C-alpha cells in the first residue's frame, strides 16, 4: 500500500527505457541513458509552487 505518495506527472523520457542514473539539481532531473547514448533533462519542480 502506498502512503503519502501522489502522482503529479509522468514522462516516458522520449521513449528511452534505459534510464540508469538520476540526479536532481535545482528543480531539474538529469537522467542518463547509457545504451541509447544520451540523457534527458526533466523539469521536476512543483507546478503549484511556480505561482
N, C-alpha and C positions, 0 to 999 in steps of 0.2 A: 504494500500500500504506500502511495506517495503522500507525504505530508509537507506542507509549506513549500510546494513547488507549483508554479503557474507558468504554463507555456504562453509566451508573448510573441513568438515569431519562429520562423523556420527558414533555413537556406539549404538548398541542395548543392551549394558551392560550385555552381556551373556544371553540374553533372559529374564532378570528380569524387568518386567514392573512396579515395585513398588518403583521406586526412590522417596524418600521423602525429603531428605536434601542433599544439595550440598555445599561443602566448597572447595575453591580453595586456594592452598598454593604452592608457588614456582614452578608453571607450572604444577601442578597435581590437578585434581578434585577428591575429596573424596566423594563418593555417598553412602548414607545409603539406605539399602533395609530391612526395619523392618519386613515385612511379610514373606519374603523368608530368613530371618535371616542371613544377610551377608552385604558385602559392596563391591564396585568397586573402583579401583584407575585408573583414566584415564589420560593419558598424553595430556594436552591441550595447550602445547607450540606451537608457530607459527613455522611451518616447514621451512618457508623462513628465519627465524632468526637463525636457527640451523647451517646454514652455509655449 
